[in-house]
Amino acid sequence: MANEQNKANQAQNAVEHSHNAVESALNNPTDQQVEQAERSLRHSQAAVNQALESGSDESAANSAVDQLAEDQAAMNDGASS
């Protein structure tokens, strides 16, 4: 149970970090900022996948999935602008 909760916390932390990276990239869309945000989103996706596979707290995992999806959509919308 502790490891499962740890995975959920890691996923939430990763998603929070990528959310900040996405915000920075959208506010200051340099190549470096965009690349950092994309790397961070990939890392967050992996962390969320691990949390889901480990049977982590479903509410926390779903919250992380929702935030990650919003951030990925924001990056896609920003890239198409």
N, CA, C and O atoms as CSV, one atom per row, in Angstrom:
chain,resi,resn,atom,element,x,y,z
A,1,MET,N,N,0.818,-1.203,0.000
A,1,MET,CA,C,0.000,0.000,0.000
A,1,MET,C,C,0.858,1.262,0.000
A,1,MET,O,O,0.541,2.225,-0.698
A,2,ALA,N,N,1.935,1.266,0.771
A,2,ALA,CA,C,2.793,2.450,0.837
A,2,ALA,C,C,3.429,2.735,-0.518
A,2,ALA,O,O,3.514,3.887,-0.941
A,3,ASN,N,N,3.876,1.679,-1.196
A,3,ASN,CA,C,4.477,1.861,-2.518
A,3,ASN,C,C,3.455,2.390,-3.517
A,3,ASN,O,O,3.781,3.223,-4.363
A,4,GLU,N,N,2.218,1.906,-3.418
A,4,GLU,CA,C,1.163,2.371,-4.312
A,4,GLU,C,C,0.897,3.856,-4.086
A,4,GLU,O,O,0.746,4.618,-5.041
A,5,GLN,N,N,0.840,4.264,-2.819
A,5,GLN,CA,C,0.614,5.671,-2.504
A,5,GLN,C,C,1.795,6.510,-2.974
A,5,GLN,O,O,1.615,7.624,-3.467
A,6,ASN,N,N,3.005,5.974,-2.823
A,6,ASN,CA,C,4.193,6.666,-3.282
A,6,ASN,C,C,4.133,6.884,-4.797
A,6,ASN,O,O,4.488,7.958,-5.283
A,7,LYS,N,N,3.689,5.881,-5.534
A,7,LYS,CA,C,3.558,6.014,-6.987
A,7,LYS,C,C,2.552,7.107,-7.336
A,7,LYS,O,O,2.777,7.888,-8.261
A,8,ALA,N,N,1.440,7.163,-6.595
A,8,ALA,CA,C,0.440,8.206,-6.839
A,8,ALA,C,C,1.025,9.576,-6.533
A,8,ALA,O,O,0.795,10.526,-7.282
A,9,ASN,N,N,1.776,9.693,-5.448
A,9,ASN,CA,C,2.412,10.969,-5.105
A,9,ASN,C,C,3.436,11.365,-6.159
A,9,ASN,O,O,3.507,12.530,-6.552
A,10,GLN,N,N,4.227,10.402,-6.618
A,10,GLN,CA,C,5.214,10.684,-7.655
A,10,GLN,C,C,4.524,11.171,-8.925
A,10,GLN,O,O,4.994,12.108,-9.570
A,11,ALA,N,N,3.423,10.542,-9.278
A,11,ALA,CA,C,2.684,10.952,-10.474
A,11,ALA,C,C,2.145,12.365,-10.307
A,11,ALA,O,O,2.247,13.183,-11.221
A,12,GLN,N,N,1.574,12.652,-9.145
A,12,GLN,CA,C,1.044,13.992,-8.918
A,12,GLN,C,C,2.149,15.041,-8.956
A,12,GLN,O,O,1.964,16.119,-9.520
A,13,ASN,N,N,3.289,14.731,-8.363
A,13,ASN,CA,C,4.420,15.664,-8.380
A,13,ASN,C,C,4.919,15.886,-9.805
A,13,ASN,O,O,5.207,17.017,-10.196
A,14,ALA,N,N,5.020,14.816,-10.575
A,14,ALA,CA,C,5.485,14.926,-11.961
A,14,ALA,C,C,4.518,15.754,-12.788
A,14,ALA,O,O,4.938,16.581,-13.597
A,15,VAL,N,N,3.233,15.537,-12.589
A,15,VAL,CA,C,2.224,16.280,-13.339
A,15,VAL,C,C,2.248,17.755,-12.940
A,15,VAL,O,O,2.090,18.630,-13.792
A,16,GLU,N,N,2.441,18.030,-11.676
A,16,GLU,CA,C,2.534,19.428,-11.226
A,16,GLU,C,C,3.751,20.108,-11.868
A,16,GLU,O,O,3.675,21.251,-12.318
A,17,HIS,N,N,4.855,19.391,-11.897
A,17,HIS,CA,C,6.078,19.921,-12.515
A,17,HIS,C,C,5.843,20.176,-14.010
A,17,HIS,O,O,6.224,21.226,-14.528
A,18,SER,N,N,5.226,19.232,-14.689
A,18,SER,CA,C,4.997,19.421,-16.122
A,18,SER,C,C,3.984,20.536,-16.368
A,18,SER,O,O,4.084,21.249,-17.366
A,19,HIS,N,N,3.012,20.694,-15.473
A,19,HIS,CA,C,2.053,21.790,-15.612
A,19,HIS,C,C,2.794,23.128,-15.583
A,19,HIS,O,O,2.517,24.014,-16.391
A,20,ASN,N,N,3.724,23.266,-14.659
A,20,ASN,CA,C,4.516,24.495,-14.577
A,20,ASN,C,C,5.363,24.682,-15.834
A,20,ASN,O,O,5.494,25.801,-16.331
A,21,ALA,N,N,5.933,23.605,-16.347
A,21,ALA,CA,C,6.744,23.681,-17.561
A,21,ALA,C,C,5.885,24.083,-18.757
A,21,ALA,O,O,6.322,24.865,-19.601
A,22,VAL,N,N,4.678,23.557,-18.830
A,22,VAL,CA,C,3.764,23.906,-19.921
A,22,VAL,C,C,3.385,25.386,-19.830
A,22,VAL,O,O,3.382,26.097,-20.835
A,23,GLU,N,N,3.068,25.839,-18.619
A,23,GLU,CA,C,2.726,27.257,-18.437
A,23,GLU,C,C,3.883,28.148,-18.885
A,23,GLU,O,O,3.667,29.152,-19.564
A,24,SER,N,N,5.090,27.789,-18.513
A,24,SER,CA,C,6.266,28.564,-18.918
A,24,SER,C,C,6.424,28.566,-20.426
A,24,SER,O,O,6.717,29.601,-21.026
A,25,ALA,N,N,6.229,27.406,-21.039
A,25,ALA,CA,C,6.379,27.302,-22.489
A,25,ALA,C,C,5.309,28.107,-23.221
A,25,ALA,O,O,5.582,28.712,-24.258
A,26,LEU,N,N,4.108,28.112,-22.686
A,26,LEU,CA,C,3.038,28.867,-23.334
A,26,LEU,C,C,3.237,30.370,-23.164
A,26,LEU,O,O,2.895,31.152,-24.051
A,27,ASN,N,N,3.793,30.770,-22.022
A,27,ASN,CA,C,4.041,32.192,-21.766
A,27,ASN,C,C,5.296,32.704,-22.450
A,27,ASN,O,O,5.391,33.890,-22.763
A,28,ASN,N,N,6.259,31.825,-22.685
A,28,ASN,CA,C,7.538,32.192,-23.287
A,28,ASN,C,C,7.956,31.058,-24.223
A,28,ASN,O,O,8.838,30.266,-23.890
A,29,PRO,N,N,7.319,30.985,-25.394
A,29,PRO,CA,C,7.496,29.806,-26.257
A,29,PRO,C,C,8.824,29.746,-27.037
A,29,PRO,O,O,8.835,29.730,-28.267
A,30,THR,N,N,9.912,29.713,-26.308
A,30,THR,CA,C,11.198,29.494,-26.959
A,30,THR,C,C,11.342,27.995,-27.245
A,30,THR,O,O,10.655,27.175,-26.637
A,31,ASP,N,N,12.222,27.650,-28.157
A,31,ASP,CA,C,12.449,26.236,-28.463
A,31,ASP,C,C,12.822,25.465,-27.205
A,31,ASP,O,O,12.346,24.351,-26.986
A,32,GLN,N,N,13.677,26.065,-26.380
A,32,GLN,CA,C,14.131,25.395,-25.158
A,32,GLN,C,C,12.971,25.160,-24.189
A,32,GLN,O,O,12.860,24.080,-23.609
A,33,GLN,N,N,12.116,26.154,-24.011
A,33,GLN,CA,C,10.976,26.007,-23.092
A,33,GLN,C,C,10.006,24.936,-23.601
A,33,GLN,O,O,9.495,24.127,-22.827
A,34,VAL,N,N,9.764,24.947,-24.905
A,34,VAL,CA,C,8.840,23.970,-25.484
A,34,VAL,C,C,9.410,22.559,-25.355
A,34,VAL,O,O,8.686,21.629,-24.999
A,35,GLU,N,N,10.689,22.396,-25.639
A,35,GLU,CA,C,11.320,21.075,-25.503
A,35,GLU,C,C,11.269,20.592,-24.060
A,35,GLU,O,O,10.996,19.418,-23.810
A,36,GLN,N,N,11.530,21.488,-23.106
A,36,GLN,CA,C,11.473,21.116,-21.691
A,36,GLN,C,C,10.062,20.677,-21.305
A,36,GLN,O,O,9.888,19.683,-20.600
A,37,ALA,N,N,9.072,21.408,-21.763
A,37,ALA,CA,C,7.683,21.053,-21.461
A,37,ALA,C,C,7.329,19.695,-22.059
A,37,ALA,O,O,6.669,18.883,-21.411
A,38,GLU,N,N,7.765,19.445,-23.288
A,38,GLU,CA,C,7.472,18.155,-23.921
A,38,GLU,C,C,8.155,17.007,-23.191
A,38,GLU,O,O,7.559,15.946,-23.006
A,39,ARG,N,N,9.406,17.213,-22.774
A,39,ARG,CA,C,10.108,16.175,-21.982
A,39,ARG,C,C,9.377,15.937,-20.665
A,39,ARG,O,O,9.192,14.796,-20.240
A,40,SER,N,N,8.973,17.012,-20.038
A,40,SER,CA,C,8.281,16.904,-18.757
A,40,SER,C,C,6.949,16.179,-18.907
A,40,SER,O,O,6.576,15.379,-18.049
A,41,LEU,N,N,6.236,16.453,-19.985
A,41,LEU,CA,C,4.968,15.754,-20.231
A,41,LEU,C,C,5.192,14.262,-20.445
A,41,LEU,O,O,4.414,13.444,-19.955
A,42,ARG,N,N,6.250,13.899,-21.173
A,42,ARG,CA,C,6.552,12.472,-21.368
A,42,ARG,C,C,6.875,11.801,-20.037
A,42,ARG,O,O,6.422,10.688,-19.770
A,43,HIS,N,N,7.661,12.482,-19.206
A,43,HIS,CA,C,7.999,11.952,-17.887
A,43,HIS,C,C,6.732,11.776,-17.044
A,43,HIS,O,O,6.557,10.759,-16.372
A,44,SER,N,N,5.868,12.765,-17.090
A,44,SER,CA,C,4.620,12.693,-16.327
A,44,SER,C,C,3.748,11.549,-16.807
A,44,SER,O,O,3.129,10.854,-16.001
A,45,GLN,N,N,3.697,11.349,-18.121
A,45,GLN,CA,C,2.894,10.251,-18.661
A,45,GLN,C,C,3.412,8.915,-18.136
A,45,GLN,O,O,2.627,8.042,-17.765
A,46,ALA,N,N,4.717,8.759,-18.107
A,46,ALA,CA,C,5.307,7.520,-17.585
A,46,ALA,C,C,4.983,7.348,-16.102
A,46,ALA,O,O,4.659,6.244,-15.664
A,47,ALA,N,N,5.067,8.422,-15.335
A,47,ALA,CA,C,4.767,8.341,-13.900
A,47,ALA,C,C,3.302,7.997,-13.670
A,47,ALA,O,O,2.980,7.199,-12.790
A,48,VAL,N,N,2.425,8.589,-14.450
A,48,VAL,CA,C,0.988,8.296,-14.331
A,48,VAL,C,C,0.726,6.843,-14.708
A,48,VAL,O,O,-0.040,6.157,-14.031
A,49,ASN,N,N,1.352,6.372,-15.775
A,49,ASN,CA,C,1.177,4.973,-16.178
A,49,ASN,C,C,1.616,4.024,-15.070
A,49,ASN,O,O,0.940,3.032,-14.796
A,50,GLN,N,N,2.748,4.324,-14.432
A,50,GLN,CA,C,3.223,3.482,-13.325
A,50,GLN,C,C,2.238,3.500,-12.163
A,50,GLN,O,O,1.980,2.465,-11.548
A,51,ALA,N,N,1.692,4.665,-11.863
A,51,ALA,CA,C,0.726,4.769,-10.772
A,51,ALA,C,C,-0.511,3.938,-11.078
A,51,ALA,O,O,-1.028,3.237,-10.208
A,52,LEU,N,N,-0.979,4.021,-12.309
A,52,LEU,CA,C,-2.165,3.257,-12.684
A,52,LEU,C,C,-1.884,1.754,-12.646
A,52,LEU,O,O,-2.715,0.973,-12.183
A,53,GLU,N,N,-0.719,1.361,-13.131
A,53,GLU,CA,C,-0.357,-0.066,-13.149
A,53,GLU,C,C,-0.158,-0.620,-11.743
A,53,GLU,O,O,-0.393,-1.804,-11.505
A,54,SER,N,N,0.272,0.222,-10.814
A,54,SER,CA,C,0.542,-0.254,-9.456
A,54,SER,C,C,-0.721,-0.340,-8.613
A,54,SER,O,O,-0.685,-0.817,-7.479
A,55,GLY,N,N,-1.842,0.122,-9.170
A,55,GLY,CA,C,-3.082,0.097,-8.400
A,55,GLY,C,C,-3.126,1.202,-7.370
A,55,GLY,O,O,-3.743,1.048,-6.316
A,56,SER,N,N,-2.480,2.309,-7.662
A,56,SER,CA,C,-2.443,3.453,-6.751
A,56,SER,C,C,-3.835,3.983,-6.476
A,56,SER,O,O,-4.809,3.614,-7.132
A,57,ASP,N,N,-3.901,4.851,-5.496
A,57,ASP,CA,C,-5.128,5.553,-5.141
A,57,ASP,C,C,-5.800,6.048,-6.423
A,57,ASP,O,O,-5.280,6.920,-7.118
A,58,GLU,N,N,-6.956,5.476,-6.714
A,58,GLU,CA,C,-7.617,5.755,-7.988
A,58,GLU,C,C,-7.970,7.230,-8.146
A,58,GLU,O,O,-7.839,7.784,-9.238
A,59,SER,N,N,-8.409,7.862,-7.085
A,59,SER,CA,C,-8.766,9.274,-7.148
A,59,SER,C,C,-7.558,10.133,-7.494
A,59,SER,O,O,-7.645,11.020,-8.344
A,60,ALA,N,N,-6.442,9.873,-6.843
A,60,ALA,CA,C,-5.217,10.634,-7.108
A,60,ALA,C,C,-4.725,10.374,-8.524
A,60,ALA,O,O,-4.310,11.301,-9.220
A,61,ALA,N,N,-4.769,9.128,-8.949
A,61,ALA,CA,C,-4.314,8.792,-10.293
A,61,ALA,C,C,-5.206,9.444,-11.343
A,61,ALA,O,O,-4.706,9.960,-12.343
A,62,ASN,N,N,-6.504,9.426,-11.130
A,62,ASN,CA,C,-7.424,10.041,-12.083
A,62,ASN,C,C,-7.238,11.549,-12.141
A,62,ASN,O,O,-7.334,12.148,-13.212
A,63,SER,N,N,-6.975,12.157,-11.008
A,63,SER,CA,C,-6.706,13.595,-10.969
A,63,SER,C,C,-5.457,13.913,-11.782
A,63,SER,O,O,-5.437,14.881,-12.542
A,64,ALA,N,N,-4.425,13.106,-11.625
A,64,ALA,CA,C,-3.186,13.302,-12.376
A,64,ALA,C,C,-3.431,13.095,-13.872
A,64,ALA,O,O,-2.900,13.846,-14.691
A,65,VAL,N,N,-4.224,12.091,-14.234
A,65,VAL,CA,C,-4.555,11.828,-15.637
A,65,VAL,C,C,-5.278,13.037,-16.230
A,65,VAL,O,O,-4.962,13.467,-17.339
A,66,ASP,N,N,-6.246,13.583,-15.496
A,66,ASP,CA,C,-7.016,14.720,-15.995
A,66,ASP,C,C,-6.132,15.939,-16.215
A,66,ASP,O,O,-6.215,16.587,-17.258
A,67,GLN,N,N,-5.282,16.258,-15.234
A,67,GLN,CA,C,-4.402,17.416,-15.361
A,67,GLN,C,C,-3.420,17.228,-16.507
A,67,GLN,O,O,-3.155,18.160,-17.267
A,68,LEU,N,N,-2.882,16.021,-16.628
A,68,LEU,CA,C,-1.939,15.736,-17.703
A,68,LEU,C,C,-2.610,15.919,-19.066
A,68,LEU,O,O,-2.016,16.497,-19.975
A,69,ALA,N,N,-3.833,15.436,-19.210
A,69,ALA,CA,C,-4.563,15.578,-20.474
A,69,ALA,C,C,-4.790,17.050,-20.805
A,69,ALA,O,O,-4.653,17.455,-21.959
A,70,GLU,N,N,-5.135,17.847,-19.805
A,70,GLU,CA,C,-5.338,19.282,-20.024
A,70,GLU,C,C,-4.042,19.941,-20.480
A,70,GLU,O,O,-4.047,20.755,-21.404
A,71,ASP,N,N,-2.942,19.593,-19.838
A,71,ASP,CA,C,-1.660,20.201,-20.192
A,71,ASP,C,C,-1.203,19.771,-21.589
A,71,ASP,O,O,-0.653,20.574,-22.343
A,72,GLN,N,N,-1.434,18.504,-21.923
A,72,GLN,CA,C,-1.074,18.033,-23.263
A,72,GLN,C,C,-1.911,18.756,-24.316
A,72,GLN,O,O,-1.392,19.124,-25.370
A,73,ALA,N,N,-3.186,18.962,-24.045
A,73,ALA,CA,C,-4.047,19.683,-24.975
A,73,ALA,C,C,-3.597,21.137,-25.111
A,73,ALA,O,O,-3.589,21.688,-26.212
A,74,ALA,N,N,-3.226,21.750,-24.000
A,74,ALA,CA,C,-2.755,23.134,-24.038
A,74,ALA,C,C,-1.493,23.260,-24.883
A,74,ALA,O,O,-1.345,24.213,-25.648
A,75,MET,N,N,-0.589,22.302,-24.745
A,75,MET,CA,C,0.638,22.330,-25.556
A,75,MET,C,C,0.295,22.131,-27.024
A,75,MET,O,O,0.865,22.800,-27.885
A,76,ASN,N,N,-0.619,21.229,-27.321
A,76,ASN,CA,C,-1.014,21.000,-28.711
A,76,ASN,C,C,-1.680,22.228,-29.300
A,76,ASN,O,O,-1.421,22.583,-30.450
A,77,ASP,N,N,-2.532,22.877,-28.529
A,77,ASP,CA,C,-3.191,24.099,-28.991
A,77,ASP,C,C,-2.166,25.211,-29.186
A,77,ASP,O,O,-2.235,25.966,-30.156
A,78,GLY,N,N,-1.221,25.306,-28.266
A,78,GLY,CA,C,-0.173,26.322,-28.363
A,78,GLY,C,C,0.731,26.103,-29.550
A,78,GLY,O,O,1.177,27.060,-30.183
A,79,ALA,N,N,1.005,24.857,-29.856
A,79,ALA,CA,C,1.879,24.518,-30.979
A,79,ALA,C,C,1.199,24.809,-32.309
A,79,ALA,O,O,1.870,25.116,-33.295
A,80,SER,N,N,-0.116,24.718,-32.345
A,80,SER,CA,C,-0.837,24.954,-33.599
A,80,SER,C,C,-1.148,26.420,-33.827
A,80,SER,O,O,-1.633,26.788,-34.897
A,81,SER,N,N,-0.879,27.259,-32.847
A,81,SER,CA,C,-1.162,28.697,-32.972
A,81,SER,C,C,-0.119,29.396,-33.813
A,81,SER,O,O,-0.202,30.607,-34.021
